[in-house]
Amino acid sequence: MIRQKKIFIIAGESSGDQHAAKYITAHELLNSNIKFSAIGQTEIKKTSAEVIFNSEEISVVGIIEVISKYNKILKALNIAYRHIDDTKPDLIILVDYVEFNLKIANYAKSKGIKVLFYIAPQVWAWREKRIEKIIKAVDHLAVIFPFEEKLFKKYTDNVTYVGHPLADNPKFKVNFNNYNDKSIDIGIFPGSRDSEIKNNLHVMLNCIKLSKDENIMDKNIKIFYSNCTAKKKILSLLPKGWEKTLADGKNIEEITKCKRAITASGTITLELALLNIPMVIMYKLAFITYIIMKSMVKVKYIGLVNLILGEDLGSKPIVQEFIQPDYNDEVQVMVELQKIDKDTKYRNEIISGYNEIRNNLQPGAAKNLANLAEEMIG
C-alpha cells in the first residue's frame, strides 16, 4: 500500500488563506492520497485540511502591533513546532506572512523537512538584502508575478512563476455593470488585521464626511470585512446601529456593486482593479512603526495595483495613494473621489490601467503549485 503523504500549510493572512484553500482543492484532484493540516482561517476550514490554529488571532502588521500580540504569536509558533515534530510532514507550504513563516522554515530546515514558499516575501519593496536569508531557509519559491521570478533568479534557480490565483477566479471575469447603475456609492476596505482596521477605519470614514455634522449613515456606503475577527473589530469601533453598513469582503457580487472604493493596501487593491472599481488607497500605521518602515521601504508606492505595470516597480501607477494621511490628505481624498465620480475620462483612464493588469496576469496558480508540490514530495 502506498504511504499517505502529509503536507502542512501555514497561511497567516485572509488573502493567503483563500489562495491556500484553492491550492488544497487543486492538489486533491491531482493526488487524493494526501493528508493536509494547516494553520489558517475560514477558507481552509472549508477544505479537508485539519486546522490546528486559527491564524486570525495572529494577523498583524508593524513592529508595535507584533509586540502587542507577542504571546499569541509565540503560542502559534510552539503549536506549529510541536505539530511538525509529531507528524513529520513530507512538505511544508508557507503562504506569505513572512516573519512568522521564516521561523517555521528555519525550524523545518533543522528537521530535514522540505519547504515550499508560496506568494514569496515582498523583498522587492523592502529589505532586499534578506533574499539570501530566505533562499537558505526554503527549498523552493513559488511566485505570483513575473517580475518576482526575474528578481529571485538573480540569486537562485529554485524559483517558479506559477501565475496569479486571482486570474483563475471566474467572478473576476464577469461583465461589469455600468458605473451609474451600481447601487453602492462608496465601498470601504479598512484591511484584515486588527491594527490595520484600528488605524484606517475612522480616517477612511472622515473622507466621505463632507461636513462635521453630516450623518454618514445617510450615505450609501458599505464597509467590507475580510473575516469574522475583522467584523468584530469593525463593529467595536463603530456606534450602535451601524451593523447594516457592513458587508462580507468575500462576497464578490456585493463588491461589484461599488462605484468607488477607499481601501487599505494589499491583495484587495488587485481584486478591486480586476473588478474595474476605481479606488483611492489609504494606509496608516502606528507612528513608531511608520518611522521605522519609512527608512526601510524603497518603493514609492505600496499598493499592488500601482506596482505591476511599467518597466520598473512603481513606474506606472494607476490610482492615488495616501500613506500616513493627515487632515490635508483626507481633503485630497475627498477631491479624488469627486473627480472619479464626475470626470468620465479620468475614470476611464483608471479602468484602462486595470485592463492592462488583467491581461498581464497568468492563470493556473493553484494547479501549477499542486504540480510543484507533487514533485517535491516525490
C-alpha positions as a Markdown table, in Angstrom:
| # | Residue | x | y | z |
|---|---|---|---|---|
| 1 | Met | 0.0 | 0.0 | 0.0 |
| 2 | Ile | 1.3 | 3.4 | -0.9 |
| 3 | Arg | 2.1 | 5.6 | 2.1 |
| 4 | Gln | -0.1 | 8.6 | 2.6 |
| 5 | Lys | 1.9 | 11.8 | 2.2 |
| 6 | Lys | 1.5 | 14.7 | 4.6 |
| 7 | Ile | 1.6 | 18.4 | 3.8 |
| 8 | Phe | 1.4 | 21.1 | 6.4 |
| 9 | Ile | 0.3 | 24.6 | 5.3 |
| 10 | Ile | 0.6 | 27.9 | 7.1 |
| 11 | Ala | -1.4 | 30.9 | 5.9 |
| 12 | Gly | -1.4 | 33.9 | 8.2 |
| 13 | Glu | -3.5 | 36.4 | 6.3 |
| 14 | Ser | -7.0 | 36.3 | 4.9 |
| 15 | Ser | -5.9 | 36.5 | 1.3 |
| 16 | Gly | -3.3 | 33.8 | 1.8 |
| 17 | Asp | -6.0 | 31.6 | 3.4 |
| 18 | Gln | -8.1 | 31.9 | 0.3 |
| 19 | His | -5.2 | 31.1 | -2.1 |
| 20 | Ala | -4.1 | 28.1 | 0.1 |
| 21 | Ala | -7.6 | 26.7 | 0.1 |
| 22 | Lys | -7.7 | 26.7 | -3.7 |
| 23 | Tyr | -4.4 | 25.0 | -3.8 |
| 24 | Ile | -5.6 | 22.2 | -1.5 |
| 25 | Thr | -8.6 | 21.6 | -3.8 |
| 26 | Ala | -6.3 | 21.5 | -6.8 |
| 27 | His | -3.8 | 19.1 | -5.2 |
| 28 | Glu | -6.6 | 16.7 | -4.1 |
| 29 | Leu | -7.7 | 16.4 | -7.8 |
| 30 | Leu | -4.1 | 15.6 | -8.7 |
| 31 | Asn | -3.4 | 13.2 | -5.8 |
| 32 | Ser | -6.2 | 12.1 | -3.3 |
| 33 | Asn | -3.7 | 10.2 | -1.1 |
| 34 | Ile | -2.5 | 13.3 | 0.9 |
| 35 | Lys | -3.3 | 14.3 | 4.4 |
| 36 | Phe | -3.4 | 18.1 | 4.8 |
| 37 | Ser | -3.0 | 20.0 | 8.0 |
| 38 | Ala | -2.9 | 23.8 | 8.4 |
| 39 | Ile | -2.7 | 27.0 | 10.4 |
| 40 | Gly | -5.3 | 29.0 | 8.6 |
| 41 | Gln | -8.7 | 30.7 | 8.6 |
| 42 | Thr | -12.2 | 30.4 | 7.2 |
| 43 | Glu | -11.5 | 29.2 | 3.7 |
| 44 | Ile | -9.0 | 26.5 | 4.6 |
| 45 | Lys | -11.5 | 25.3 | 7.2 |
| 46 | Lys | -13.9 | 24.5 | 4.3 |
| 47 | Thr | -11.4 | 22.1 | 2.8 |
| 48 | Ser | -10.3 | 18.6 | 4.0 |
| 49 | Ala | -7.4 | 20.1 | 5.9 |
| 50 | Glu | -7.2 | 19.7 | 9.7 |
| 51 | Val | -6.8 | 23.3 | 11.0 |
| 52 | Ile | -4.7 | 23.2 | 14.2 |
| 53 | Phe | -4.7 | 27.0 | 14.9 |
| 54 | Asn | -6.8 | 29.9 | 13.7 |
| 55 | Ser | -4.4 | 32.5 | 12.2 |
| 56 | Glu | -6.9 | 35.3 | 12.5 |
| 57 | Glu | -5.6 | 35.5 | 16.1 |
| 58 | Ile | -2.1 | 36.4 | 15.0 |
| 59 | Ser | -2.7 | 38.5 | 11.8 |
| 60 | Val | -0.8 | 41.8 | 12.5 |
| 61 | Val | 1.5 | 44.3 | 10.7 |
| 62 | Gly | 4.1 | 46.5 | 12.1 |
| 63 | Ile | 6.7 | 46.3 | 15.0 |
| 64 | Ile | 4.5 | 47.8 | 17.7 |
| 65 | Glu | 1.5 | 45.7 | 16.6 |
| 66 | Val | 3.6 | 42.5 | 16.7 |
| 67 | Ile | 4.7 | 43.2 | 20.3 |
| 68 | Ser | 1.1 | 43.6 | 21.4 |
| 69 | Lys | 0.3 | 40.1 | 20.2 |
| 70 | Tyr | 3.6 | 38.5 | 21.0 |
| 71 | Asn | 2.2 | 35.9 | 23.4 |
| 72 | Lys | -0.3 | 34.6 | 20.8 |
| 73 | Ile | 2.3 | 34.6 | 18.1 |
| 74 | Leu | 4.6 | 32.6 | 20.4 |
| 75 | Lys | 1.8 | 30.2 | 21.2 |
| 76 | Ala | 1.1 | 29.7 | 17.5 |
| 77 | Leu | 4.8 | 29.1 | 16.8 |
| 78 | Asn | 5.0 | 26.5 | 19.5 |
| 79 | Ile | 1.9 | 24.7 | 18.3 |
| 80 | Ala | 3.4 | 24.6 | 14.8 |
| 81 | Tyr | 6.7 | 23.3 | 16.1 |
| 82 | Arg | 5.0 | 20.5 | 18.1 |
| 83 | His | 2.9 | 19.6 | 15.1 |
| 84 | Ile | 6.0 | 19.3 | 12.9 |
| 85 | Asp | 7.7 | 17.1 | 15.5 |
| 86 | Asp | 4.6 | 14.9 | 16.0 |
| 87 | Thr | 3.5 | 14.5 | 12.3 |
| 88 | Lys | 6.8 | 14.8 | 10.4 |
| 89 | Pro | 5.2 | 16.2 | 7.3 |
| 90 | Asp | 6.7 | 15.4 | 3.9 |
| 91 | Leu | 6.4 | 19.1 | 2.8 |
| 92 | Ile | 5.6 | 22.4 | 4.5 |
| 93 | Ile | 4.0 | 25.0 | 2.3 |
| 94 | Leu | 4.3 | 28.6 | 3.7 |
| 95 | Val | 1.9 | 31.2 | 2.3 |
| 96 | Asp | 3.1 | 34.8 | 2.6 |
| 97 | Tyr | 3.2 | 36.0 | 6.3 |
| 98 | Val | 7.0 | 36.3 | 6.1 |
| 99 | Glu | 8.3 | 37.0 | 9.6 |
| 100 | Phe | 6.3 | 34.1 | 11.2 |
| 101 | Asn | 6.8 | 31.7 | 8.3 |
| 102 | Leu | 10.6 | 32.2 | 8.1 |
| 103 | Lys | 10.8 | 31.0 | 11.7 |
| 104 | Ile | 8.9 | 27.9 | 10.6 |
| 105 | Ala | 11.1 | 27.5 | 7.6 |
| 106 | Asn | 14.3 | 27.5 | 9.6 |
| 107 | Tyr | 12.8 | 25.0 | 12.1 |
| 108 | Ala | 11.7 | 22.7 | 9.3 |
| 109 | Lys | 15.2 | 23.0 | 7.8 |
| 110 | Ser | 16.8 | 21.9 | 11.0 |
| 111 | Lys | 14.5 | 18.8 | 10.9 |
| 112 | Gly | 15.3 | 18.0 | 7.3 |
| 113 | Ile | 11.8 | 18.7 | 6.1 |
| 114 | Lys | 11.3 | 20.3 | 2.6 |
| 115 | Val | 9.8 | 23.8 | 2.5 |
| 116 | Leu | 7.9 | 25.5 | -0.4 |
| 117 | Phe | 7.2 | 29.2 | 0.0 |
| 118 | Tyr | 4.1 | 30.3 | -2.0 |
| 119 | Ile | 3.5 | 34.0 | -2.6 |
| 120 | Ala | 7.0 | 35.0 | -1.8 |
| 121 | Pro | 8.0 | 37.7 | 0.7 |
| 122 | Gln | 7.9 | 41.1 | -0.9 |
| 123 | Val | 11.6 | 41.8 | -0.5 |
| 124 | Trp | 11.5 | 43.9 | -3.7 |
| 125 | Ala | 9.6 | 46.5 | -1.6 |
| 126 | Trp | 11.9 | 46.5 | 1.4 |
| 127 | Arg | 14.9 | 44.6 | 2.8 |
| 128 | Glu | 16.1 | 43.1 | -0.5 |
| 129 | Lys | 19.3 | 42.1 | 1.4 |
| 130 | Arg | 17.2 | 39.4 | 3.1 |
| 131 | Ile | 16.8 | 37.4 | -0.1 |
| 132 | Glu | 19.8 | 35.2 | 0.6 |
| 133 | Lys | 18.5 | 34.5 | 4.1 |
| 134 | Ile | 15.1 | 33.5 | 2.6 |
| 135 | Ile | 16.7 | 31.3 | 0.0 |
| 136 | Lys | 18.8 | 29.4 | 2.6 |
| 137 | Ala | 15.6 | 28.7 | 4.7 |
| 138 | Val | 13.4 | 27.3 | 1.9 |
| 139 | Asp | 13.8 | 24.7 | -0.8 |
| 140 | His | 11.7 | 26.4 | -3.5 |
| 141 | Leu | 9.9 | 29.7 | -4.1 |
| 142 | Ala | 6.5 | 29.8 | -6.0 |
| 143 | Val | 6.0 | 33.4 | -7.0 |
| 144 | Ile | 2.8 | 35.1 | -8.5 |
| 145 | Phe | 4.3 | 38.0 | -10.5 |
| 146 | Pro | 6.7 | 37.7 | -13.4 |
| 147 | Phe | 8.9 | 40.5 | -12.0 |
| 148 | Glu | 9.4 | 38.4 | -8.8 |
| 149 | Glu | 10.8 | 35.5 | -10.7 |
| 150 | Lys | 13.2 | 37.8 | -12.5 |
| 151 | Leu | 14.4 | 39.2 | -9.2 |
| 152 | Phe | 14.8 | 35.9 | -7.4 |
| 153 | Lys | 16.5 | 34.3 | -10.4 |
| 154 | Lys | 19.5 | 36.5 | -9.7 |
| 155 | Tyr | 20.1 | 34.5 | -6.5 |
| 156 | Thr | 18.7 | 31.1 | -7.1 |
| 157 | Asp | 17.3 | 28.7 | -9.7 |
| 158 | Asn | 14.8 | 27.3 | -7.2 |
| 159 | Val | 12.0 | 29.7 | -8.1 |
| 160 | Thr | 8.9 | 29.2 | -10.3 |
| 161 | Tyr | 6.4 | 31.7 | -11.6 |
| 162 | Val | 3.1 | 29.8 | -11.1 |
| 163 | Gly | 0.7 | 32.6 | -12.1 |
| 164 | His | -1.7 | 34.7 | -10.0 |
| 165 | Pro | -4.5 | 33.0 | -8.1 |
| 166 | Leu | -7.0 | 35.8 | -8.9 |
| 167 | Ala | -6.6 | 35.1 | -12.6 |
| 168 | Asp | -8.5 | 31.8 | -12.1 |
| 169 | Asn | -11.5 | 33.2 | -10.3 |
| 170 | Pro | -14.4 | 33.4 | -12.8 |
| 171 | Lys | -16.0 | 36.0 | -10.6 |
| 172 | Phe | -13.4 | 38.5 | -11.8 |
| 173 | Lys | -14.3 | 37.8 | -15.4 |
| 174 | Val | -17.9 | 38.8 | -15.4 |
| 175 | Asn | -19.5 | 41.6 | -17.5 |
| 176 | Phe | -19.3 | 44.6 | -15.2 |
| 177 | Asn | -22.2 | 46.9 | -14.6 |
| 178 | Asn | -22.2 | 50.4 | -15.9 |
| 179 | Tyr | -20.8 | 52.9 | -13.4 |
| 180 | Asn | -24.1 | 54.8 | -12.9 |
| 181 | Asp | -26.1 | 51.6 | -12.5 |
| 182 | Lys | -24.1 | 50.5 | -9.4 |
| 183 | Ser | -26.0 | 50.6 | -6.1 |
| 184 | Ile | -23.2 | 51.2 | -3.6 |
| 185 | Asp | -21.7 | 54.7 | -3.8 |
| 186 | Ile | -18.5 | 54.0 | -1.9 |
| 187 | Gly | -17.0 | 50.8 | -0.6 |
| 188 | Ile | -14.7 | 51.0 | 2.5 |
| 189 | Phe | -12.0 | 48.3 | 2.8 |
| 190 | Pro | -10.0 | 49.0 | 6.1 |
| 191 | Gly | -7.9 | 45.9 | 6.0 |
| 192 | Ser | -7.9 | 42.4 | 7.6 |
| 193 | Arg | -5.8 | 42.8 | 10.6 |
| 194 | Asp | -6.9 | 44.4 | 14.0 |
| 195 | Ser | -4.2 | 47.0 | 13.8 |
| 196 | Glu | -5.0 | 48.0 | 10.2 |
| 197 | Ile | -8.7 | 48.4 | 11.0 |
| 198 | Lys | -8.0 | 50.4 | 14.1 |
| 199 | Asn | -5.6 | 52.8 | 12.3 |
| 200 | Asn | -7.6 | 53.1 | 9.0 |
| 201 | Leu | -11.3 | 52.8 | 9.6 |
| 202 | His | -12.1 | 56.3 | 11.0 |
| 203 | Val | -9.6 | 58.0 | 8.7 |
| 204 | Met | -11.4 | 56.5 | 5.7 |
| 205 | Leu | -14.8 | 57.4 | 7.1 |
| 206 | Asn | -13.7 | 61.0 | 7.6 |
| 207 | Cys | -13.0 | 61.2 | 3.8 |
| 208 | Ile | -16.7 | 60.7 | 2.9 |
| 209 | Lys | -18.0 | 63.2 | 5.5 |
| 210 | Leu | -18.3 | 66.5 | 3.7 |
| 211 | Ser | -19.2 | 68.4 | 6.9 |
| 212 | Lys | -18.6 | 67.9 | 10.6 |
| 213 | Asp | -22.3 | 67.4 | 11.3 |
| 214 | Glu | -23.1 | 65.2 | 8.4 |
| 215 | Asn | -24.5 | 61.8 | 9.2 |
| 216 | Ile | -22.5 | 59.1 | 7.3 |
| 217 | Met | -25.3 | 56.7 | 7.9 |
| 218 | Asp | -27.4 | 58.7 | 5.4 |
| 219 | Lys | -24.9 | 57.9 | 2.7 |
| 220 | Asn | -25.0 | 54.9 | 0.5 |
| 221 | Ile | -21.8 | 53.2 | 1.7 |
| 222 | Lys | -20.7 | 49.7 | 2.7 |
| 223 | Ile | -17.8 | 48.7 | 5.0 |
| 224 | Phe | -16.4 | 45.4 | 3.9 |
| 225 | Tyr | -14.8 | 42.9 | 6.4 |
| 226 | Ser | -12.4 | 40.1 | 5.4 |
| 227 | Asn | -13.2 | 37.6 | 8.2 |
| 228 | Cys | -15.1 | 37.1 | 11.4 |
| 229 | Thr | -12.4 | 38.6 | 13.6 |
| 230 | Ala | -12.2 | 41.7 | 11.3 |
| 231 | Lys | -16.0 | 42.0 | 11.5 |
| 232 | Lys | -16.0 | 42.1 | 15.3 |
| 233 | Lys | -13.2 | 44.6 | 15.4 |
| 234 | Ile | -15.0 | 46.9 | 13.0 |
| 235 | Leu | -18.2 | 46.7 | 15.0 |
| 236 | Ser | -16.3 | 47.5 | 18.2 |
| 237 | Leu | -15.1 | 50.8 | 16.6 |
| 238 | Leu | -18.5 | 51.9 | 15.3 |
| 239 | Pro | -21.6 | 53.3 | 17.0 |
| 240 | Lys | -24.5 | 51.1 | 17.6 |
| 241 | Gly | -26.8 | 50.7 | 14.6 |
| 242 | Trp | -24.0 | 50.6 | 12.1 |
| 243 | Glu | -24.3 | 46.9 | 11.5 |
| 244 | Lys | -26.3 | 47.4 | 8.4 |
| 245 | Thr | -23.3 | 49.1 | 6.7 |
| 246 | Leu | -21.2 | 46.0 | 7.0 |
| 247 | Ala | -20.7 | 43.5 | 4.1 |
| 248 | Asp | -18.7 | 40.3 | 3.6 |
| 249 | Gly | -15.5 | 41.1 | 1.8 |
| 250 | Lys | -15.5 | 37.6 | 0.2 |
| 251 | Asn | -18.9 | 38.4 | -1.5 |
| 252 | Ile | -17.5 | 39.4 | -4.9 |
| 253 | Glu | -21.0 | 40.1 | -6.2 |
| 254 | Glu | -21.6 | 42.6 | -3.5 |
| 255 | Ile | -18.2 | 44.3 | -4.1 |
| 256 | Thr | -19.0 | 44.7 | -7.8 |
| 257 | Lys | -21.9 | 47.0 | -6.8 |
| 258 | Cys | -19.4 | 49.6 | -5.6 |
| 259 | Lys | -18.9 | 52.7 | -7.8 |
| 260 | Arg | -15.8 | 53.7 | -6.0 |
| 261 | Ala | -13.6 | 52.5 | -3.1 |
| 262 | Ile | -11.3 | 53.6 | -0.3 |
| 263 | Thr | -9.0 | 50.8 | 0.6 |
| 264 | Ala | -6.0 | 49.7 | 2.6 |
| 265 | Ser | -3.1 | 48.3 | 0.6 |
| 266 | Gly | -2.7 | 44.5 | -0.1 |
| 267 | Thr | -4.4 | 42.0 | -2.3 |
| 268 | Ile | -7.7 | 43.8 | -2.1 |
| 269 | Thr | -6.3 | 46.6 | -4.4 |
| 270 | Leu | -5.7 | 44.0 | -7.1 |
| 271 | Glu | -9.2 | 42.5 | -6.6 |
| 272 | Leu | -10.8 | 45.9 | -6.9 |
| 273 | Ala | -8.8 | 46.5 | -10.1 |
| 274 | Leu | -9.9 | 43.3 | -11.6 |
| 275 | Leu | -13.5 | 44.3 | -10.8 |
| 276 | Asn | -13.0 | 47.7 | -12.5 |
| 277 | Ile | -13.7 | 49.7 | -9.4 |
| 278 | Pro | -11.8 | 53.0 | -9.2 |
| 279 | Met | -10.1 | 53.3 | -5.8 |
| 280 | Val | -8.1 | 55.5 | -3.5 |
| 281 | Ile | -5.5 | 53.8 | -1.4 |
| 282 | Met | -5.1 | 54.9 | 2.2 |
| 283 | Tyr | -2.8 | 53.3 | 4.8 |
| 284 | Lys | -1.9 | 54.4 | 8.3 |
| 285 | Leu | 0.5 | 52.7 | 10.7 |
| 286 | Ala | 1.3 | 53.3 | 14.4 |
| 287 | Phe | 3.7 | 56.3 | 14.4 |
| 288 | Ile | 6.8 | 54.5 | 15.6 |
| 289 | Thr | 6.1 | 51.6 | 13.1 |
| 290 | Tyr | 5.8 | 54.2 | 10.3 |
| 291 | Ile | 9.1 | 55.9 | 11.1 |
| 292 | Ile | 10.9 | 52.5 | 11.1 |
| 293 | Met | 9.2 | 51.3 | 8.0 |
| 294 | Lys | 9.8 | 54.5 | 6.1 |
| 295 | Ser | 13.6 | 54.1 | 6.5 |
| 296 | Met | 13.4 | 50.6 | 5.1 |
| 297 | Val | 10.9 | 50.7 | 2.2 |
| 298 | Lys | 12.5 | 51.5 | -1.1 |
| 299 | Val | 9.5 | 51.7 | -3.4 |
| 300 | Lys | 7.4 | 54.8 | -4.0 |
| 301 | Tyr | 4.1 | 53.0 | -3.8 |
| 302 | Ile | 2.7 | 50.2 | -1.6 |
| 303 | Gly | -0.5 | 49.2 | -3.5 |
| 304 | Leu | 0.0 | 46.2 | -5.7 |
| 305 | Val | -2.2 | 47.9 | -8.3 |
| 306 | Asn | 0.5 | 50.6 | -8.6 |
| 307 | Leu | 3.5 | 48.3 | -8.8 |
| 308 | Ile | 2.7 | 45.8 | -11.5 |
| 309 | Leu | 2.8 | 47.9 | -14.7 |
| 310 | Gly | 5.8 | 49.7 | -16.2 |
| 311 | Glu | 9.5 | 48.8 | -16.8 |
| 312 | Asp | 10.4 | 49.3 | -13.1 |
| 313 | Leu | 8.4 | 48.8 | -9.9 |
| 314 | Gly | 6.1 | 51.7 | -9.4 |
| 315 | Ser | 7.0 | 53.4 | -12.7 |
| 316 | Lys | 3.4 | 53.3 | -14.0 |
| 317 | Pro | 1.0 | 53.9 | -11.1 |
| 318 | Ile | -2.8 | 53.8 | -11.7 |
| 319 | Val | -4.5 | 55.2 | -8.6 |
| 320 | Gln | -3.7 | 57.7 | -5.9 |
| 321 | Glu | -2.1 | 56.7 | -2.6 |
| 322 | Phe | -2.1 | 58.5 | 0.7 |
| 323 | Ile | 0.2 | 56.9 | 3.2 |
| 324 | Gln | 0.1 | 58.0 | 6.9 |
| 325 | Pro | -2.6 | 60.5 | 5.9 |
| 326 | Asp | -3.2 | 63.7 | 7.8 |
| 327 | Tyr | -6.2 | 66.1 | 7.6 |
| 328 | Asn | -5.0 | 67.7 | 4.4 |
| 329 | Asp | -4.7 | 64.2 | 2.8 |
| 330 | Glu | -8.3 | 63.5 | 3.9 |
| 331 | Val | -9.4 | 66.6 | 2.0 |
| 332 | Gln | -7.4 | 65.4 | -1.0 |
| 333 | Val | -9.1 | 62.0 | -0.9 |
| 334 | Met | -12.5 | 63.8 | -0.9 |
| 335 | Val | -11.4 | 65.7 | -4.0 |
| 336 | Glu | -10.1 | 62.5 | -5.7 |
| 337 | Leu | -13.4 | 60.7 | -5.0 |
| 338 | Gln | -15.3 | 63.6 | -6.6 |
| 339 | Lys | -13.0 | 63.5 | -9.6 |
| 340 | Ile | -13.6 | 59.8 | -10.1 |
| 341 | Asp | -17.3 | 60.3 | -9.8 |
| 342 | Lys | -17.7 | 63.4 | -12.1 |
| 343 | Asp | -14.8 | 63.0 | -14.6 |
| 344 | Thr | -15.7 | 60.1 | -17.0 |
| 345 | Lys | -12.4 | 60.5 | -19.0 |
| 346 | Tyr | -10.3 | 60.3 | -15.8 |
| 347 | Arg | -12.3 | 57.3 | -14.6 |
| 348 | Asn | -11.8 | 55.5 | -18.0 |
| 349 | Glu | -8.1 | 56.1 | -17.8 |
| 350 | Ile | -8.0 | 54.2 | -14.5 |
| 351 | Ile | -10.1 | 51.4 | -16.0 |
| 352 | Ser | -7.7 | 51.2 | -18.9 |
| 353 | Gly | -4.8 | 50.6 | -16.5 |
| 354 | Tyr | -6.9 | 47.9 | -14.8 |
| 355 | Asn | -7.4 | 46.2 | -18.1 |
| 356 | Glu | -3.7 | 46.1 | -18.7 |
| 357 | Ile | -3.2 | 44.4 | -15.4 |
| 358 | Arg | -5.8 | 41.9 | -16.2 |
| 359 | Asn | -4.1 | 41.0 | -19.4 |
| 360 | Asn | -0.7 | 40.6 | -17.6 |
| 361 | Leu | -1.9 | 38.0 | -15.0 |
| 362 | Gln | -1.3 | 34.4 | -15.9 |
| 363 | Pro | -3.9 | 31.8 | -14.7 |
| 364 | Gly | -3.3 | 28.3 | -13.3 |
| 365 | Ala | -1.6 | 29.2 | -10.0 |
| 366 | Ala | -3.3 | 26.6 | -7.8 |
| 367 | Lys | -2.8 | 23.8 | -10.4 |
| 368 | Asn | 0.8 | 24.8 | -11.1 |
| 369 | Leu | 1.5 | 25.0 | -7.3 |
| 370 | Ala | 0.0 | 21.5 | -6.9 |
| 371 | Asn | 2.2 | 20.1 | -9.6 |
| 372 | Leu | 5.3 | 21.7 | -8.0 |
| 373 | Ala | 4.3 | 20.3 | -4.5 |
| 374 | Glu | 3.7 | 16.9 | -6.0 |
| 375 | Glu | 7.2 | 16.9 | -7.5 |
| 376 | Met | 8.7 | 17.9 | -4.1 |
| 377 | Ile | 7.0 | 15.1 | -2.2 |
| 378 | Gly | 8.2 | 12.6 | -4.8 |
